[in-house]
């Protein structure tokens, strides 16, 4: 199989998209990506992100490939964890404390910064609506984050998220309590749990 066909096969096996890093990892020169783009067999979606022409682009993957240190958070993480029905119009991402957010904000991403250990706390891999792997904060960290004073999340969204969480079989109240103490929202978490449980 030629390198061109290998790249196209990689894209087909990855829901119609691939990154230049995937091509590098396969030991194939990036010049083949340019040949595929020039021949219109691949489209360049963003820097380092390519999609098959017949595939609808997965924005979740595009932004995370573009901003590798960005972790989906707040309303976007709620959506990815099925804790809200509201499809995000603007994506929310959290970055390390020293990350330059200029380009991120130009792209319309609602960006926050966090220092460690809070930035790396609770990162998990979840599926985007298109079935691709992306990184987001886990459910319990997200619930704590939306209660933090700077988050400014609508009360109706917060209420719905907690109701959905508490109706799940995979809820982890001890983990939620642990995160709540670390993130200093334990009083708010306790109030939600007392009302809804």
KOLZA-636608 format. One record per residue (C-alpha): y, z, x; residue in one letter. Coordinates in steps of 0.2 Angstrom, whole numbers, plus 2048, in hexadecimal, padded with zeros to 3 digits. Each point is the difference from the previous one (the first is absolute). Example, Ala and Ser with C-alpha at 12.3 -4.5 7.8 and 13.67 -1.06 7.14 Angstrom:
BEGIN
7EA82783EA
8117FD806S
// end
This chain:
BEGIN
800800800X
8117FB807X
80E80D803X
80A7F97F1X
7F18027F4X
7FD811807X
8128057FCX
7FF7F97EEX
7EF8097FDX
808810806X
80E7FE7F4X
7F47FC7F2X
7F680F803X
81080B800X
8067FB7EFX
8097F1806X
80B80880DX
7FF805813X
80B80680DX
8037FA812X
7F8810806X
7EF7FB7F7X
8017F0809X
803808811X
7F180D7FDX
7F57F17FCX
8047F9812X
8097F07F8X
8117FA807X
80F8017F5X
8047EE803X
7F27FC7F3X
80A80A7F3X
80F7F4803X
7F57F17FEX
7FA8067EFX
8128047FAX
8067EF806X
7F17F77F7X
80480B7F0X
7EF808800X
808811803X
8128077FBX
80980C80AX
80580E7F5X
80980C80CX
7FF803812X
7EE801805X
7FA7FD7EEX
7F87F07F9X
7F97FC7EFX
7F67F17FAX
80B7F57F5X
7F68037F0X
801813801X
80E80A7F9X
80780B80EX
7FC812800X
811808803X
7F8811804X
7F77F980FX
80F7F5805X
80C80F801X
7F380B809X
7FC7F280CX
8127FD804X
804813801X
7F0807808X
806812801X
8058007EDX
7F580A7F5X
8017FD7EDX
8078107F8X
8088077F0X
8007F47F1X
7F77F2809X
7F280D805X
7FF8067EEX
7FD7EE7FBX
7F37FD80DX
7F78107FBX
8017FB7EDX
80B80F7FCX
80D7F57F8X
8017F07F6X
8117FB807X
7FE7F280CX
80C80380FX
80F7F47FFX
805807811X
7F380680CX
801812807X
7FA803812X
80280E80DX
8027FE812X
80080B810X
810809803X
8077F580EX
7FC7EF7F7X
80E7F47FEX
8027FD7EEX
80D7F2800X
7F57F17FDX
7F580A7F4X
80F8047F5X
8067ED801X
7EF7FC7F9X
80380B7F1X
7F380D804X
8058127FBX
7FD808811X
7FE812805X
7FD808811X
7F580F804X
7FC80A810X
7EF805805X
7F58087F9X
8077FB7EFX
8017ED804X
7ED800805X
7FA80C7F3X
7F57F97F3X
7FF7ED804X
7F27F77F8X
7FA7EE7FEX
8017FA7EEX
7FE7EF7F7X
80F7F67FBX
8007F87EEX
7F97F0809X
7F280A808X
807801812X
80081080BX
811808802X
805811806X
80880D7F4X
8028137FFX
7F18087F7X
8028067EEX
804812804X
80D7FC80DX
8087F37F4X
80180D7F3X
80980C80BX
80C7F3807X
8067FB7EEX
8058127FEX
80A80280FX
8138017FDX
8057F0808X
7F37F57F7X
80A7FE7F0X
7F17FA7F6X
8028007EDX
7F980F7F7X
7F67F57F4X
7F77F880FX
7FC811808X
7F98067F0X
7F57F17FDX
7FA801812X
7FB8127FEX
7F77FE7EFX
7F67F1808X
7FC80A80FX
7FA80F7F7X
7F57F57F4X
7F67F9810X
7F0806806X
8057FE812X
80F80B7FFX
80180C80FX
80B80F7FBX
7FC80A810X
8077F180AX
80F7FE7F4X
804813803X
7FE7FF813X
80C7F0800X
80C8097F5X
80280F80BX
8027F4810X
80D7F57F7X
8098107F8X
7FD7FA7EDX
7F380D7FCX
80B8087F2X
8027EF7F8X
7EE7FC801X
7FB8117F9X
80C7FD7F1X
7F87EF7FCX
7EE806802X
80480F7F4X
8087F57F3X
7F27F2800X
7F080A804X
// end
